[in-house]
Amino acid sequence: MATRTESARCRLCGAAVEPEELRRSLCPVCDEYAQHVALQSNKGLERIVGELQNGPVFKAASKNGH
């Protein structure tokens, strides 16, 4: 029986990612960036992810999957 490869989508950029690579529903690139921004701004990670979802950088990234 053949198995099919399932992929999920990053909630920031929309890139297809293997489920085992997702962290907080983010691809590795967006996860690393969100952690960096959260540390720099001293805000919670979920708040930063929410702010980033509506920002121009991730709107542009979502158009081309990074």
DAPEVEN-V36410 format. One record per helix or strand. SS is the DSSP state (2 for helix, 1 for strand). FROM is the first residue (numbers start at 0). LEN is the number of residues. If there is no record, write none. Layout:
BEGIN
SS,FROM,LEN ; SS,FROM,LEN
END
This chain:
BEGIN
1,6,3 ; 1,15,3 ; 2,18,3 ; 1,22,1 ; 1,25,1 ; 2,27,14 ; 2,44,9 ; 2,55,9
END
